[in-house]
Amino acid sequence: MDKDGFIFLATKDTIVFKEMEMHAHKPQKPLLSSLFHCQALRFCSFPSSLKWAPVLDIEKELVQHSERVKSVDLHPKEPWILASLYSGTLCIWNYHSQELVKSFKVAESPVRSAKFIPRKQWIVTGADDKFIRVFDYDTMEKIAEFEAHTDFIRSVAVHPTLPYLLSASDDLVIKLWDWEKGWECTQMFKGHTHYVMQVAFSPKDTNTFASASLDGTIKVWNLSSSDPEFTLDGHSKGVNCIDYFMRGSKPYLVSGSDDHTAKVWDCEAKSCVQTLEGHTNNVSAVCVHPELPIIITGSEDGNVHIWDEATYRLENTLNYGLERVWGFGCMKGSNRVVIGYDKGTVMVKFVSTHSGVSMGSLVKEKEKKEF
C-alpha cells in the first residue's frame, strides 16, 4: 500500500499522529510526529465497542500529470474529479478507474475556475477571456456562454440551493447571476480596490458570502446589498483564497495570502483568532475538510500543510514534486482531498486499516459529539 502521507492511531482517550517515511531502498520508518487529545479534535469520545486502536492513513489514490491545474472540484455522486487547466481545457477524471472520462477545450485562455452543478448536470467555468460558459456534462452541449466581466474571471461559486452563481474578477467586481432568469445579472457587489481572487458562500447563512482580494482584505456580503457588511483586515499582502467552516453554530473563515501565512477568522467577532505560519511562498489555496478536523493549506512553495483545526498545530507537510499548489477539492460525505498543481492532479484518501472501525463510523461519531 502506498502511504505517502500520515496515519492517525486513535484510542478512546487520545489520538497518536504518526508519519510514515517511505524510501525506495530503506525499510519503513515510522516517526512519532505529535500527540493530541480527542477533545482538541472535537472527537469527544469513541464508541464503547472500540476496544483497540483503528489506524487511519492517507493513501495516494490518483496521480495525473497534466498542464497547470488552476482549479479542482469533486462530484458528489460520481467518482469524478473536475480539473480546469491554464491551457483552457477541462478534464474529468474517474478516480476509481484512473481513466479520463472527458476532456475538451473551453477557451484559448486560462480557465481559472470550474465547478460542477450536479442538480442540473452542468459544469460552469470562468476564464481569462472574461466569459462564463456552462456545459451539460453528459451530452457536452453548451448551455450558455456570455461575457460576464471586463477582465479575467478568477472564481465562480455555486449557491447550494438557489439558481445562483457568483463570479469574481480582476475588474474589482463580484456579480450574482440567476440561471432561471436567463443568466441575468441580478446584483453587483463593489468595494474591493484590487483583483477579487475568490468568493465562497457561508454554510451558516447561504444569503451570505465572503470574498478575498489582492487589496489585502476579506469582505463579507449579503446577497441583498451591493455593499459589504464588514471587512476583515489583517494580512500584510494580497489575499488569494478563502474557505468557510463551522464550529458548532459559529461560522469561521480561513484565508491564504501572499504574505506566506494563512489566518483563521471568527466571523461573529470579526477578528483573527490565529495565524498559521510555515509556508515559504504565497499561500495559494486553503480548505477546511468537512468531515475531518483539519485545515489544509497549499502554497507556491509546493507544500501542502495539514493543521489541527482546533489547536492550529502544524501536523504534517506533503510534497509530491509537482511544483506550485493552486487548488483543493473536498466535500461532505467523502474522506478524499484532491490537489491541483502546476504539473498535475493528486487525490488522497483518508482510510481506516482496522476492519472493525470504518472512517465513516468515526465521522458519524464526530458529528454526534461535536460541540
KEDREN-991968 format. One record per residue (C-alpha): residue in three letters; x negated, y negated, z negated. Coordinates in pm, whole numbers, plus 32768, in hexadecimal, padded with zeros to 4 digits. Last residue first. Example, Ala and Ser with C-alpha at 12.3 -4.5 7.8 and 13.67 -1.06 7.14 Angstrom:
BEGIN
R  rest     X     Y     Z
R   Ser  7AA9  806A  7D36
R   Ala  7B32  81C2  7CF4
END
This chain:
BEGIN
R  rest     X     Y     Z
R   Phe  87C9  77DA  7809
R   Glu  8792  7907  78E3
R   Lys  87F0  7A55  7847
R   Lys  88ED  7AC8  794A
R   Glu  882A  7A43  7A73
R   Lys  86E4  7AD9  79F4
R   Glu  878E  7C29  79C5
R   Lys  8808  7C1D  7B2A
R   Val  86A9  7BD1  7BA5
R   Leu  861C  7CEF  7AD9
R   Ser  871E  7DDC  7B69
R   Gly  86CA  7D63  7CC7
R   Met  8559  7DA5  7C95
R   Ser  85B6  7F0D  7C50
R   Val  8574  7FCD  7B12
R   Gly  8562  8146  7AFC
R   Ser  8494  8178  7C36
R   His  8372  80A8  7BAF
R   Thr  82BB  8005  7CD3
R   Ser  8394  7ECE  7CC6
R   Val  8381  7DE8  7DF1
R   Phe  8337  7C7B  7E41
R   Lys  831B  7C52  7FB8
R   Val  8226  7B95  8091
R   Met  825B  7B0D  81EE
R   Val  8142  7A6D  82B4
R   Thr  8164  7991  83EA
R   Gly  8063  7912  84E0
R   Lys  7F28  784E  8527
R   Asp  7F6B  76F5  849A
R   Tyr  803F  7790  838A
R   Gly  81AA  77E1  8336
R   Ile  81F4  78A6  81F9
R   Val  8318  7993  81BC
R   Val  837F  79F2  805C
R   Arg  8446  7B2A  8009
R   Asn  84FE  7B8A  7ECB
R   Ser  8652  7B5A  7F6C
R   Gly  87A9  7B0E  7EDE
R   Lys  877B  7998  7EEE
R   Met  8692  7926  8000
R   Cys  8527  78EC  8059
R   Gly  846D  7833  816B
R   Phe  832B  7772  814E
R   Gly  8281  7677  8233
R   Trp  8145  75D6  82BC
R   Val  8017  7687  8222
R   Arg  7EC7  7637  82C5
R   Glu  7DD0  7748  832D
R   Leu  7E3C  78AD  8376
R   Gly  7D3A  7946  828A
R   Tyr  7E39  79FE  81B4
R   Asn  7E07  7932  8078
R   Leu  7ECE  7972  7F3B
R   Thr  7E93  78C3  7DEF
R   Asn  7F1B  7941  7CA3
R   Glu  7FAF  78E1  7B54
R   Leu  7F94  7767  7B4C
R   Arg  8048  7710  7A08
R   Tyr  817B  7638  7A2A
R   Thr  8204  76CB  78E3
R   Ala  836A  7703  795C
R   Glu  8342  772B  7AD5
R   Asp  8206  77FA  7AB8
R   Trp  8137  7789  7BE2
R   Ile  80CE  7846  7D1D
R   His  7FDD  7786  7DFB
R   Val  7FC4  77C0  7F72
R   Asn  7E73  7758  7FFD
R   Gly  7E10  76E7  815A
R   Asp  7D7F  7598  80E6
R   Glu  7E9A  74F9  81B0
R   Ser  7F6F  755C  808C
R   Gly  807E  7644  8010
R   Thr  813C  763D  7EC8
R   Ile  8212  7750  7E2E
R   Ile  82D3  7720  7CEB
R   Ile  832A  7860  7C34
R   Pro  8443  78E0  7B58
R   Leu  84C2  79DD  7C59
R   Glu  8613  79ED  7D07
R   Pro  863A  7895  7DA7
R   His  84C2  786A  7DDF
R   Val  8460  76FF  7DBD
R   Cys  83B7  7692  7F00
R   Val  82B8  758D  7F62
R   Ala  8206  7540  80A9
R   Ser  80F9  744E  8125
R   Val  802C  7403  7FF0
R   Asn  7F0C  733A  8086
R   Asn  7DAF  73BC  8033
R   Thr  7CEB  744D  7F0F
R   His  7E0F  74F2  7E5D
R   Gly  7DF6  7522  7CE6
R   Glu  7EE0  7431  7C38
R   Leu  804F  745A  7BE1
R   Thr  80DA  731D  7B42
R   Gln  81EF  734E  7A43
R   Val  8326  72A7  79B7
R   Cys  834D  718E  7AB5
R   Ser  8479  70B5  7A65
R   Lys  85D9  7068  7ADB
R   Ala  8665  70EF  7991
R   Glu  877B  719E  7A4F
R   Cys  869C  71FF  7B73
R   Asp  8588  7292  7A9A
R   Trp  8461  7290  7B89
R   Val  8346  7389  7BC1
R   Lys  8214  7306  7C78
R   Ala  812B  73A2  7D78
R   Thr  7FCE  7320  7DA7
R   His  7ED0  72EB  7EBF
R   Asp  7F14  7170  7ED5
R   Asp  7FA8  71C0  802C
R   Ser  80DA  7234  7F6E
R   Gly  81B9  7355  7F08
R   Ser  8301  7331  7E4E
R   Val  83C5  7409  7D59
R   Leu  8523  739F  7CFD
R   Tyr  85FB  73F2  7BD1
R   Pro  8770  741A  7B9F
R   Lys  87FD  7462  7A44
R   Ser  8911  7563  7A07
R   Gly  8828  7679  7993
R   Arg  86E0  7619  7A2C
R   Met  872C  75E6  7B9C
R   Phe  864E  75BF  7CCC
R   Tyr  8623  74C4  7DE4
R   Asp  850A  74BD  7EE2
R   Ile  8433  73A4  7F6C
R   Cys  832A  7365  8074
R   Asn  8235  726D  8106
R   Val  821C  7153  8008
R   Gly  8126  7040  8065
R   Lys  8019  6FCF  7F73
R   Ser  7FF5  6F73  7E02
R   His  811F  7047  7D9D
R   Gly  81F8  6FBF  7C86
R   Asp  8333  6F1C  7D0D
R   Leu  8487  6FC0  7CF8
R   Thr  8594  6EE2  7D91
R   Phe  8702  6EC1  7D38
R   Glu  8862  6ECB  7DCA
R   Pro  87E2  6E84  7F28
R   Asp  88AD  6DA4  8011
R   Ser  897D  6E1F  8137
R   Ser  8A8A  6E9A  804C
R   Ser  8B85  6FB9  805C
R   Leu  8A83  70CC  8090
R   Asn  89E1  7078  7F43
R   Trp  886B  7038  7F3C
R   Val  872F  7086  7E79
R   Lys  85E9  6FE7  7EEA
R   Ile  848E  707B  7ECB
R   Thr  8374  6F83  7EED
R   Gly  8213  6F5F  7F74
R   Asp  826B  6E95  80AD
R   Leu  8216  6FDA  8162
R   Ser  8376  7045  8111
R   Ala  8437  7157  8060
R   Ser  85B3  7160  805E
R   Ala  86B4  71DF  7F66
R   Phe  881D  724A  7F8D
R   Thr  8966  7222  7ED6
R   Asn  8AC1  727F  7F54
R   Thr  8A51  73E6  7F19
R   Asp  8A54  73AE  7DA2
R   Lys  8991  74AA  7CD2
R   Pro  88D3  7551  7DF0
R   Ser  885A  73FC  7E6B
R   Phe  882B  73DF  7FE3
R   Ala  86CB  73B6  8071
R   Val  8626  72B7  8159
R   Gln  84BF  72B2  81D6
R   Met  83B4  71D1  826E
R   Val  8453  7079  8282
R   Tyr  8347  6F9F  8325
R   His  8305  6E53  8275
R   Thr  83D0  6D3B  81D4
R   His  84EC  6E10  814C
R   Gly  8636  6D63  8106
R   Lys  872E  6DC6  8211
R   Phe  8835  6ED8  8219
R   Met  8914  6EF6  834A
R   Gln  8A71  6F8C  8340
R   Thr  8B71  7033  8424
R   Cys  8A92  7086  854D
R   Glu  8B7F  7147  862B
R   Trp  8B1A  72A8  8682
R   Gly  8C63  72E8  8738
R   Lys  8D35  729C  8607
R   Glu  8D23  7401  8582
R   Trp  8BA8  73E6  85A4
R   Asp  8B95  72CA  84A8
R   Trp  8A3E  7220  84A3
R   Leu  89A1  715F  8383
R   Lys  8870  708A  83D6
R   Ile  8733  7031  831A
R   Val  8672  6F03  8399
R   Leu  8503  6E9A  837F
R   Asp  84CF  6EBE  84FC
R   Asp  83DD  6FD7  84A3
R   Ser  8511  70AC  8476
R   Ala  85FB  7168  8390
R   Ser  872B  7230  83FC
R   Leu  8851  729F  8327
R   Leu  8951  7395  83AF
R   Tyr  8AB9  73B4  8345
R   Pro  8BD4  74A8  838B
R   Leu  8C15  74D7  8213
R   Thr  8BAF  7608  8144
R   Pro  8A37  761A  8107
R   His  89E1  74D3  81BC
R   Val  88C9  7516  82B6
R   Ala  8780  745A  829A
R   Val  86AB  73D7  83BA
R   Ser  854A  7350  839D
R   Arg  8439  728D  844E
R   Ile  84EA  7200  8580
R   Phe  83EF  712C  8642
R   Asp  8465  6FCF  86AA
R   Thr  859C  6F18  8725
R   His  868F  7010  868E
R   Ala  87A7  7102  86EB
R   Glu  8784  7132  8860
R   Phe  887E  7244  88A8
R   Glu  8892  73B5  88F9
R   Ala  89B2  749A  889A
R   Ile  8A23  7604  88B5
R   Lys  8900  7689  8987
R   Glu  8951  77F6  89CC
R   Met  884F  78E7  8940
R   Thr  8961  79F3  893B
R   Asp  8927  7A71  87D9
R   Tyr  8869  7946  874A
R   Asp  896A  784C  87C4
R   Phe  8892  7716  87F1
R   Val  8896  75B2  876A
R   Arg  87A7  749F  87D6
R   Ile  8750  735B  8724
R   Phe  867F  7274  87FA
R   Lys  8577  7171  879B
R   Asp  846E  7203  8887
R   Asp  83AE  725D  874A
R   Ala  84AA  736F  8700
R   Gly  85D0  73CB  8622
R   Thr  866F  7523  863E
R   Val  87B8  75CA  85E8
R   Ile  87EC  7743  8605
R   Trp  894D  77C2  8619
R   Gln  8A1D  78F2  85BC
R   Lys  8B28  7800  8539
R   Arg  8B2F  787F  83D1
R   Pro  89BC  78D2  83F3
R   Ile  8940  776D  842E
R   Phe  87CE  77C8  844D
R   Lys  86D5  76AD  8431
R   Ala  85C4  760E  8502
R   Ser  84D3  74F3  84B2
R   Arg  8396  7469  854F
R   Val  83DA  74D3  86B4
R   Pro  82A4  7448  8760
R   Ser  82CB  73B9  88C1
R   Glu  831D  745D  8A0E
R   Ala  8468  74CC  897B
R   Val  852F  7601  891D
R   Lys  8465  7716  89BE
R   Phe  84DC  7872  896A
R   Ser  8483  799D  8894
R   Lys  856F  7AAC  881F
R   Val  8565  7BEA  8751
R   Leu  83EB  7C06  872A
R   Glu  83A6  7D4D  8678
R   Gln  8320  7DA2  851F
R   Ser  8441  7E9D  8501
R   His  84A3  7E28  83A3
R   Tyr  8424  7CC3  83C4
R   Asn  84EC  7C86  8500
R   Trp  844F  7B4F  8597
R   Ile  8508  7A29  8636
R   Cys  842A  7937  86F3
R   Leu  8470  77D2  8762
R   Thr  8384  771B  884F
R   Gly  832D  75A9  8861
R   Ser  81B3  75E0  8853
R   Tyr  81AA  756E  86E7
R   Leu  8276  76A3  8697
R   Ser  83C1  76EA  85F0
R   Ala  83D6  7833  8534
R   Leu  8519  78E9  84E0
R   Ile  84E7  7A25  8415
R   Trp  85F0  7B31  843A
R   Pro  8660  7C5E  8371
R   Glu  87D0  7C03  83B3
R   Lys  88B3  7B9B  8296
R   Pro  882D  7A5B  81F6
R   His  874F  79F8  831F
R   Leu  8600  7972  82AA
R   Asp  8561  7829  8314
R   Val  8409  77B3  8381
R   Ser  8380  7661  83ED
R   Lys  8254  75CA  84A2
R   Val  81A3  7708  8513
R   Arg  8064  76C8  85D9
R   Glu  8033  77C0  86F4
R   Ser  8065  792C  86A3
R   His  7FE9  7A4D  85D0
R   Gln  80F6  7B1B  8528
R   Val  80B7  7BB4  83D2
R   Leu  81D0  7C74  8329
R   Glu  8214  7D24  81E0
R   Lys  80F1  7CB8  8106
R   Glu  8157  7D5D  7FC4
R   Ile  8174  7C9B  7E82
R   Asp  8186  7D65  7D45
R   Leu  827C  7DAE  7C33
R   Val  8216  7EC9  7B4A
R   Pro  8323  7F4A  7A61
R   Ala  82B1  7F6A  78F7
R   Trp  833F  8079  781E
R   Lys  8480  80C0  7760
R   Leu  8574  7FDD  7818
R   Ser  86C6  8065  77AA
R   Ser  86ED  7F3C  76C0
R   Pro  8705  7E5B  77F1
R   Phe  8602  7D44  77F6
R   Ser  8603  7C0F  7721
R   Cys  85E8  7A95  773B
R   Phe  856B  7AA5  78A2
R   Arg  8557  7929  78B8
R   Leu  83EC  7936  7921
R   Ala  8380  788A  77E1
R   Gln  846C  7973  772A
R   Cys  83BA  7A9E  77BC
R   His  8274  7A3A  771F
R   Phe  812C  79FA  77CF
R   Leu  7FEC  7AB2  780F
R   Ser  7EF5  7A50  7919
R   Ser  7E05  7AC0  7A26
R   Leu  7D9F  7C1E  79BE
R   Leu  7CD3  7C97  7AE3
R   Pro  7D0D  7DE9  7B87
R   Lys  7BE9  7E61  7C5A
R   Gln  7C40  7F4C  7D75
R   Pro  7B13  800E  7DED
R   Lys  7A16  7F62  7ED0
R   His  79C9  7F79  8044
R   Ala  7AFC  7ED3  80D9
R   His  7B42  7E0A  7FA1
R   Met  7C98  7DD6  7F04
R   Glu  7CA9  7CFB  7DD0
R   Met  7DE9  7D37  7D0B
R   Glu  7E5F  7C1A  7C2B
R   Lys  7F18  7C62  7AEC
R   Phe  802A  7BA6  7A34
R   Val  8094  7C4B  78F1
R   Ile  81FB  7C05  7894
R   Thr  825B  7C07  7727
R   Asp  8361  7C7F  7632
R   Lys  842E  7D87  76E6
R   Thr  830F  7DE7  77C6
R   Ala  82B7  7D71  7925
R   Leu  8178  7DAC  79E7
R   Phe  8179  7CAD  7B02
R   Ile  809F  7CED  7C2D
R   Phe  7FD2  7C10  7D0F
R   Gly  7F93  7BC5  7E7B
R   Asp  7EE7  7C86  7F8A
R   Lys  7F6D  7DD7  7F21
R   Asp  7F7C  7EA8  805E
R   Met  8000  8000  8000
END
